[in-house]
Amino acid sequence: MIASLKGEILHKSPESVIIDVNGVGYQVNIPLSTFYKLPLKNDRVYLFTYTHLRQDAIQLFGFLTTEEKKLFEMLISVSGIGPKLAITILSGITIEEFKNGILNRDTVRLSKIPGVGRKTSERLIFELSEKVVKLESRSEMPELSEISAAKQIRADSLSALINLGYKKGVAEEAISKAANNIGGDITLEKLIKESLKLMQ
């Protein structure tokens, strides 16, 4: 099992990152919480990874913090939740919000995450109530370093929202409104968060 990777970023997107480790490129699926904090292309990065074995493929899932990885492993231990939905959940809510949602039995908040309906949120609460108390919460994520063009930020935001399950037209409209709300100082993190607020 590959437990971690350290290498150079060859490519990154809101859904995955390719890391060059001594000449071998590893494609790693990531949540938005990790994508927000990745260094720039060609910089070095260290990810905690989870190796998911299937009959037809080996998939890697990567996280910048041990807390993200722990929550991912908790999520896939819940019946009916696979790695893809676990990544979507991590992308749609912070660790602190998720923990509070579980402890407060807030099915309304949890159900707003794409792919998580009422039944799934109830199952999450039932199976994870005792486990999440061990998670350390981080209320804020660091600001993104500078990103080249506003057009690229919008493109990455659209890709991220589509990956979360939103329709392209709905996501584009939310991004446009969110950009107007934010004004001049637009970052990828701000744009995605504001867009998600408008669609809830």
BAFI-3210 file (N, C-alpha, C; in Angstrom, 3 decimals, decimal comma, padded with zeros to 6 digits):
// residues 200
n [1|2|3|4|5|6|7|8|9|10|11|12|13|14|15|16|17|18|19|20|21|22|23|24|25|26|27|28|29|30|31|32|33|34|35|36|37|38|39|40|41|42|43|44|45|46|47|48|49|50|51|52|53|54|55|56|57|58|59|60|61|62|63|64|65|66|67|68|69|70|71|72|73|74|75|76|77|78|79|80|81|82|83|84|85|86|87|88|89|90|91|92|93|94|95|96|97|98|99|100|101|102|103|104|105|106|107|108|109|110|111|112|113|114|115|116|117|118|119|120|121|122|123|124|125|126|127|128|129|130|131|132|133|134|135|136|137|138|139|140|141|142|143|144|145|146|147|148|149|150|151|152|153|154|155|156|157|158|159|160|161|162|163|164|165|166|167|168|169|170|171|172|173|174|175|176|177|178|179|180|181|182|183|184|185|186|187|188|189|190|191|192|193|194|195|196|197|198|199|200]
n.u [000,837|000,534|001,383|002,125|003,261|005,968|007,017|007,398|005,042|003,449|001,123|-001,995|-005,399|-008,791|-009,770|-007,729|-004,180|-000,977|001,932|005,385|007,532|010,674|010,897|008,671|005,284|002,589|-000,880|-003,153|-006,161|-007,946|-009,516|-011,317|-010,482|-007,825|-006,826|-007,085|-004,865|-002,579|000,810|002,384|002,540|005,264|006,460|007,464|005,700|004,084|002,078|-000,335|-001,478|-004,102|-004,546|-006,624|-007,869|-009,146|-010,837|-010,262|-008,530|-006,073|-006,372|-005,301|-005,718|-005,294|-004,117|-003,470|-003,348|-003,305|-005,714|-007,650|-007,248|-007,920|-010,661|-011,599|-011,110|-012,845|-015,265|-015,434|-015,781|-018,377|-021,425|-022,355|-020,986|-018,540|-015,117|-015,267|-017,607|-016,892|-014,745|-016,166|-017,772|-015,812|-015,000|-017,161|-017,653|-016,220|-013,902|-014,523|-017,184|-018,410|-017,976|-019,443|-021,950|-022,465|-022,358|-024,364|-026,489|-027,395|-029,127|-030,094|-028,048|-026,022|-027,278|-027,192|-024,859|-023,684|-024,832|-025,357|-028,088|-031,060|-031,299|-028,682|-027,329|-028,449|-027,487|-024,759|-024,636|-025,523|-023,530|-021,104|-021,100|-019,747|-017,155|-016,253|-015,571|-012,936|-011,635|-009,569|-010,428|-010,251|-010,773|-010,292|-008,973|-005,786|-005,051|-005,079|-002,122|-000,916|-002,789|-002,634|-004,543|-007,829|-009,618|-008,678|-009,111|-011,896|-012,409|-011,274|-012,901|-015,411|-014,925|-014,516|-017,032|-018,707|-017,601|-018,456|-021,039|-022,885|-024,903|-023,664|-024,659|-025,991|-023,882|-022,178|-023,733|-023,889|-021,182|-020,679|-022,353|-021,234|-018,649|-019,225|-020,228|-017,995|-016,126|-013,114|-010,833|-010,386|-010,056|-009,466|-010,470|-012,236|-014,073|-015,217|-016,352|-018,214|-019,845|-020,919|-022,439|-024,432|-025,791|-026,976]
n.v [-001,198|002,223|004,767|007,404|010,186|011,932|014,482|016,145|018,441|017,720|018,205|019,722|019,722|020,556|018,038|016,111|015,334|015,102|013,597|013,635|011,234|010,544|010,162|008,654|009,042|009,657|009,511|011,159|011,244|013,963|015,922|019,094|020,570|019,893|020,626|023,440|024,187|023,330|023,643|025,522|024,446|022,352|022,739|021,162|018,648|017,099|014,408|012,692|009,477|007,272|003,996|002,541|-000,483|-002,096|-004,527|-003,960|-001,830|000,306|002,828|006,019|008,165|011,390|013,582|016,647|016,879|014,913|014,819|015,145|012,750|010,878|011,446|010,785|008,015|007,296|007,920|006,138|003,847|003,757|002,187|001,888|004,115|005,021|005,596|007,736|009,213|009,885|011,648|013,676|014,537|015,527|017,621|019,259|020,274|021,589|020,099|020,852|021,780|019,420|017,732|019,130|018,951|016,209|015,724|017,430|016,325|017,271|016,890|018,417|020,242|018,425|017,090|018,908|018,621|017,682|014,607|013,496|012,493|012,612|010,072|009,079|011,000|010,543|007,984|008,502|010,039|008,142|006,143|007,464|009,083|008,602|008,379|010,792|012,592|012,291|013,588|016,299|019,656|022,168|025,401|027,303|027,586|028,070|031,017|030,979|030,920|033,336|033,282|032,939|034,032|035,547|034,255|031,623|030,949|030,970|028,869|026,681|026,729|026,154|023,549|022,273|022,538|021,154|018,658|018,191|017,596|019,427|020,904|022,115|024,598|025,719|025,936|027,716|030,056|030,559|030,997|033,324|035,186|034,999|035,987|038,659|039,382|039,113|040,901|042,711|041,268|038,292|034,904|031,403|029,794|031,561|032,081|029,563|028,907|031,020|030,578|028,078|028,786|030,328|028,406|026,804]
n.w [000,000|-000,859|001,168|001,287|-000,743|-002,188|-004,158|-007,377|-008,703|-011,642|-012,995|-012,171|-011,113|-010,114|-009,517|-009,498|-009,134|-010,657|-009,708|-009,911|-008,996|-008,651|-011,456|-012,047|-012,749|-010,703|-010,599|-008,606|-006,920|-005,518|-002,866|-002,904|-000,715|-000,389|-002,899|-002,862|-001,369|-002,597|-003,758|-006,479|-009,964|-010,840|-008,411|-005,290|-003,436|-000,624|-000,003|001,970|001,402|000,244|-000,767|-003,042|-003,919|-006,739|-008,801|-011,443|-011,399|-009,767|-007,500|-006,349|-003,577|-002,369|000,277|001,993|004,717|007,746|009,035|007,023|005,628|007,611|007,975|005,435|005,437|007,483|006,274|004,055|005,435|006,073|005,299|001,929|001,022|-001,159|-002,317|-004,237|-003,581|-000,997|-001,437|-002,707|-000,590|001,188|-000,385|-000,357|002,156|005,171|007,539|010,141|009,885|009,030|011,210|013,194|012,009|012,173|014,991|015,874|014,674|012,212|009,672|007,593|006,830|006,083|004,009|001,963|000,625|-002,539|-003,820|-001,389|000,151|002,252|003,498|003,333|004,844|007,343|007,796|007,914|010,269|012,138|011,982|012,390|014,635|017,096|016,248|015,027|017,011|017,535|015,576|014,589|014,245|011,719|011,312|009,333|006,027|004,513|002,589|-000,968|-002,969|-005,401|-008,431|-011,889|-014,097|-014,207|-015,832|-015,853|-013,212|-013,131|-014,901|-013,543|-011,296|-012,404|-013,354|-010,914|-009,636|-011,383|-011,060|-008,506|-008,910|-009,896|-012,493|-015,639|-016,711|-014,491|-012,708|-014,067|-014,073|-011,313|-010,734|-012,195|-010,859|-008,326|-008,759|-009,281|-006,791|-005,150|-006,188|-006,822|-005,690|-006,397|-005,686|-006,256|-004,191|-002,847|-004,908|-005,478|-002,985|-002,648|-004,841|-004,204|-001,971|-003,183|-004,582|-002,723]
ca.u [000,000|001,268|000,853|002,441|004,049|006,689|007,605|007,142|003,735|003,503|-000,176|-002,999|-006,742|-009,597|-010,096|-006,571|-002,842|000,026|003,176|006,570|008,379|011,852|010,657|007,394|004,166|001,438|-002,097|-003,773|-007,444|-007,883|-010,681|-011,054|-009,761|-006,399|-006,504|-006,932|-003,596|-001,437|001,754|002,290|003,095|006,724|006,908|007,403|004,563|004,022|000,686|-000,709|-002,296|-004,858|-004,553|-007,889|-007,691|-010,320|-010,476|-009,771|-007,675|-005,556|-006,560|-004,687|-006,411|-004,276|-004,556|-002,359|-003,321|-003,722|-007,135|-008,421|-007,155|-008,692|-012,078|-011,838|-011,175|-014,099|-016,387|-015,555|-016,170|-019,841|-022,038|-022,913|-020,147|-017,271|-014,104|-015,669|-018,538|-016,135|-014,018|-017,178|-018,150|-014,691|-014,937|-018,349|-017,823|-014,968|-013,883|-015,235|-018,618|-018,866|-017,994|-020,592|-023,161|-022,678|-022,622|-025,642|-027,497|-027,918|-029,337|-030,342|-026,738|-025,317|-027,997|-026,892|-023,670|-024,098|-024,683|-025,745|-029,497|-031,441|-030,988|-027,230|-026,928|-028,856|-026,551|-023,489|-024,797|-025,643|-022,302|-019,890|-021,275|-018,711|-015,821|-015,810|-015,046|-011,487|-011,073|-009,198|-011,073|-009,515|-011,866|-009,976|-007,931|-004,919|-005,359|-004,328|-001,100|-001,430|-003,136|-002,355|-005,582|-009,198|-010,257|-008,268|-009,791|-013,281|-012,400|-011,036|-014,096|-016,450|-014,548|-014,719|-018,469|-019,235|-017,119|-019,271|-022,365|-023,766|-024,992|-022,760|-025,338|-026,247|-022,587|-021,684|-024,513|-023,471|-019,821|-020,788|-022,909|-020,263|-017,560|-019,721|-020,352|-016,661|-015,469|-011,785|-009,865|-010,945|-009,200|-010,208|-011,191|-013,353|-015,065|-015,932|-017,166|-019,340|-020,721|-021,629|-023,441|-025,523|-026,532|-027,581]
ca.v [000,000|003,484|005,563|008,820|010,498|013,193|014,701|017,392|018,507|017,841|018,742|019,713|020,187|020,395|016,635|015,236|015,898|014,126|013,859|012,933|010,708|009,901|009,778|007,942|009,948|009,078|010,319|011,069|011,933|014,837|016,770|020,521|021,080|019,721|021,416|024,843|024,457|022,790|024,622|025,714|023,418|022,174|022,762|019,865|018,495|015,846|014,029|011,438|008,817|006,046|003,149|001,814|-001,580|-002,645|-005,634|-003,472|-000,644|000,765|004,271|006,713|009,344|012,119|014,619|017,408|016,738|013,608|014,932|014,861|011,327|010,158|011,601|009,987|006,606|007,135|007,974|004,913|002,737|003,800|001,364|002,619|005,254|004,643|006,654|008,894|010,021|010,406|012,816|014,716|015,057|016,338|018,827|020,075|020,721|021,547|019,097|021,399|021,767|018,028|017,257|019,751|018,392|014,867|015,812|018,123|015,561|018,252|016,231|019,448|020,712|017,329|016,741|019,904|018,194|016,905|013,161|013,057|012,759|012,508|008,732|008,976|011,850|009,834|006,870|009,101|010,402|006,912|005,347|008,228|009,967|008,379|008,450|012,132|013,364|012,138|014,416|017,669|020,567|023,352|026,276|028,092|027,098|029,168|031,655|030,504|031,794|034,031|032,475|033,791|034,827|035,367|033,271|030,293|030,725|030,611|027,538|025,713|026,730|025,428|022,136|021,774|022,452|020,040|017,453|018,019|017,111|020,488|021,011|023,146|025,883|026,220|026,291|028,928|031,197|030,819|031,551|034,705|035,988|034,993|036,887|040,030|039,608|039,201|042,130|042,668|040,317|036,950|033,719|030,182|029,371|032,484|031,935|028,295|028,998|031,930|029,891|027,034|029,470|030,762|027,240|026,063]
ca.w [000,000|-000,910|002,273|001,079|-001,927|-002,150|-005,469|-008,094|-009,345|-013,096|-013,432|-011,118|-011,424|-008,899|-009,274|-009,322|-009,314|-011,088|-008,990|-010,415|-007,923|-009,240|-012,844|-012,188|-012,510|-010,000|-010,614|-007,284|-006,769|-004,343|-002,603|-003,078|000,457|-000,680|-004,098|-002,475|-000,687|-003,330|-004,319|-007,921|-010,841|-010,786|-007,020|-004,634|-002,532|000,134|000,231|002,610|000,389|000,510|-001,953|-003,197|-004,864|-007,400|-009,686|-012,729|-011,283|-008,475|-007,420|-005,219|-003,089|-001,622|001,215|002,546|006,175|008,266|009,401|005,812|005,341|008,632|007,681|004,232|005,837|008,227|005,332|003,249|006,317|006,171|004,266|000,792|000,620|-001,759|-002,360|-005,027|-002,785|000,149|-001,932|-002,932|000,728|001,659|-001,220|-000,165|003,538|005,921|008,605|011,292|009,578|009,001|012,600|013,849|011,408|012,731|016,430|016,072|013,924|011,272|008,380|006,578|006,337|005,417|002,779|000,934|-000,117|-003,709|-003,692|-000,042|000,442|003,658|004,020|003,503|005,977|008,569|007,967|008,358|011,682|012,927|011,999|012,690|015,799|018,109|015,644|014,627|018,147|017,531|014,515|014,897|013,304|011,271|010,905|008,155|005,139|004,115|001,311|-002,124|-003,512|-006,572|-009,593|-013,045|-014,747|-013,714|-016,707|-015,396|-011,937|-013,459|-015,522|-012,472|-010,450|-013,135|-013,330|-009,553|-009,349|-012,189|-010,397|-007,306|-009,288|-010,375|-013,944|-016,155|-016,815|-013,134|-012,135|-014,755|-013,591|-009,930|-010,779|-012,668|-009,764|-007,231|-009,138|-009,085|-005,352|-004,543|-006,636|-007,432|-005,139|-006,591|-005,652|-006,562|-002,990|-002,619|-005,963|-005,293|-001,768|-002,891|-005,807|-003,457|-001,147|-004,044|-005,086|-001,623]
c.u [000,874|000,649|001,132|003,263|004,715|007,362|007,190|005,788|003,909|002,234|-001,119|-004,309|-007,557|-009,907|-008,888|-005,269|-001,918|001,356|004,299|007,442|009,519|011,586|009,384|006,254|002,985|000,248|-002,854|-005,072|-007,430|-009,218|-010,311|-010,260|-008,256|-005,983|-006,259|-005,498|-002,374|-000,487|001,611|002,878|004,624|007,301|006,788|006,264|004,661|002,550|000,594|-001,682|-003,004|-004,919|-005,828|-007,717|-009,043|-009,873|-009,822|-008,815|-007,160|-005,660|-005,890|-005,514|-005,464|-004,828|-003,332|-002,255|-003,771|-005,198|-008,028|-008,415|-007,972|-010,185|-012,456|-012,002|-012,425|-015,286|-016,535|-015,847|-017,685|-020,443|-022,652|-022,100|-018,798|-016,313|-014,541|-016,612|-017,833|-015,356|-014,982|-017,601|-017,051|-014,579|-016,078|-018,546|-016,470|-015,045|-014,677|-016,747|-019,172|-019,004|-019,200|-021,907|-023,499|-023,091|-023,965|-026,796|-028,204|-028,049|-029,565|-029,020|-026,029|-025,963|-027,740|-025,643|-024,131|-023,828|-025,076|-027,204|-029,781|-031,052|-029,490|-026,757|-027,305|-027,916|-025,195|-023,540|-024,802|-024,299|-021,056|-019,965|-020,159|-017,308|-015,336|-015,254|-013,522|-010,817|-010,701|-009,794|-010,155|-010,531|-011,573|-008,882|-007,071|-005,346|-004,510|-003,199|-001,628|-001,693|-003,174|-003,522|-006,949|-009,931|-009,921|-008,949|-011,230|-013,359|-012,204|-012,247|-015,213|-016,180|-014,826|-016,201|-019,135|-018,828|-017,915|-020,704|-023,328|-023,754|-024,195|-023,420|-025,574|-024,950|-022,045|-022,416|-024,092|-022,091|-019,853|-021,302|-021,913|-019,118|-017,973|-019,813|-018,996|-015,970|-014,075|-010,890|-010,411|-009,848|-010,080|-011,056|-012,414|-014,465|-015,874|-016,852|-018,395|-020,348|-021,550|-022,717|-024,667|-026,370|-027,205|-028,990]
c.v [001,251|004,426|007,055|008,962|011,850|013,386|016,021|017,339|018,709|018,490|018,724|020,274|020,024|018,935|015,756|015,986|014,779|014,521|012,995|012,531|009,919|009,358|009,007|008,894|009,223|010,026|010,080|011,882|012,729|015,546|018,238|021,102|020,935|020,583|022,877|025,160|023,895|023,900|024,681|024,523|023,493|022,336|021,364|019,838|017,154|015,567|012,732|010,745|007,573|005,268|002,327|000,767|-002,046|-003,768|-005,138|-002,289|-000,459|002,278|004,833|007,946|010,073|013,280|015,330|017,264|015,336|013,640|014,627|013,361|010,500|010,245|010,793|008,518|006,318|007,045|006,674|003,683|002,680|003,014|002,232|003,810|004,749|005,811|007,903|009,808|010,622|011,665|013,982|015,354|015,956|017,652|019,784|020,621|020,666|020,474|019,582|021,373|020,352|017,474|017,823|019,196|017,022|014,960|016,482|017,438|016,462|017,634|017,247|019,924|019,621|016,976|017,730|019,558|017,361|015,412|012,606|013,443|012,576|011,147|008,569|009,805|011,191|008,669|007,370|009,424|009,155|006,201|006,120|009,099|009,824|008,583|009,883|012,955|013,292|013,003|015,788|018,560|021,725|024,295|027,043|027,410|028,279|029,761|031,038|031,470|032,354|033,072|033,403|034,625|034,520|034,319|031,851|029,952|030,296|029,207|026,451|025,601|025,933|023,930|021,518|021,575|021,331|018,716|017,144|017,595|018,170|020,533|022,225|024,520|026,534|026,709|027,580|030,171|031,586|031,462|033,016|035,628|036,103|035,956|038,344|040,367|039,852|040,516|041,867|041,538|038,893|035,898|032,512|029,753|030,245|032,265|030,656|028,364|029,875|031,285|028,811|027,637|029,833|029,593|026,433|026,577]
c.w [000,000|000,120|002,119|-000,192|-001,746|-003,495|-006,067|-008,779|-010,852|-013,638|-012,241|-011,640|-010,152|-008,546|-008,950|-009,529|-009,772|-010,454|-009,554|-009,225|-008,567|-010,641|-013,094|-011,835|-011,879|-010,104|-009,313|-007,269|-005,474|-004,119|-002,816|-001,916|000,298|-001,872|-003,769|-002,013|-001,409|-003,764|-005,831|-008,681|-010,825|-009,386|-006,420|-003,619|-001,814|000,416|001,020|001,655|000,911|-000,794|-001,989|-004,293|-005,401|-008,308|-010,966|-012,612|-009,858|-008,471|-006,183|-004,870|-002,146|-000,816|001,786|004,062|006,587|008,652|008,209|005,512|006,339|008,344|006,448|004,595|006,667|007,270|004,546|004,108|006,487|005,010|003,173|000,339|000,115|-001,800|-003,115|-004,240|-001,577|-000,244|-002,164|-001,617|001,283|000,885|-000,909|001,233|004,253|007,007|009,809|011,082|009,587|010,420|013,352|013,321|011,970|014,200|016,733|015,333|012,901|009,875|007,258|005,975|005,560|004,084|001,648|000,133|-001,308|-003,520|-002,342|000,202|001,922|004,253|004,267|004,687|007,302|008,859|008,449|009,843|012,561|013,077|012,452|013,940|016,830|017,553|015,410|015,783|018,197|016,463|015,041|013,825|012,957|010,656|009,621|007,340|004,713|002,772|000,206|-002,469|-004,842|-007,728|-010,801|-013,524|-014,182|-014,548|-016,260|-014,079|-012,185|-014,045|-014,465|-011,554|-011,108|-013,117|-011,960|-009,248|-010,145|-011,563|-009,128|-007,630|-009,794|-011,904|-014,415|-016,180|-015,466|-012,506|-012,755|-014,258|-012,175|-009,886|-011,197|-011,566|-008,615|-007,510|-008,931|-007,594|-004,691|-004,916|-007,183|-006,975|-005,200|-006,511|-005,934|-005,376|-002,752|-003,641|-005,801|-004,081|-001,982|-003,848|-005,095|-002,575|-001,973|-004,536|-003,979|-001,338]
res [m|i|a|s|l|k|g|e|i|l|h|k|s|p|e|s|v|i|i|d|v|n|g|v|g|y|q|v|n|i|p|l|s|t|f|y|k|l|p|l|k|n|d|r|v|y|l|f|t|y|t|h|l|r|q|d|a|i|q|l|f|g|f|l|t|t|e|e|k|k|l|f|e|m|l|i|s|v|s|g|i|g|p|k|l|a|i|t|i|l|s|g|i|t|i|e|e|f|k|n|g|i|l|n|r|d|t|v|r|l|s|k|i|p|g|v|g|r|k|t|s|e|r|l|i|f|e|l|s|e|k|v|v|k|l|e|s|r|s|e|m|p|e|l|s|e|i|s|a|a|k|q|i|r|a|d|s|l|s|a|l|i|n|l|g|y|k|k|g|v|a|e|e|a|i|s|k|a|a|n|n|i|g|g|d|i|t|l|e|k|l|i|k|e|s|l|k|l|m|q]
***
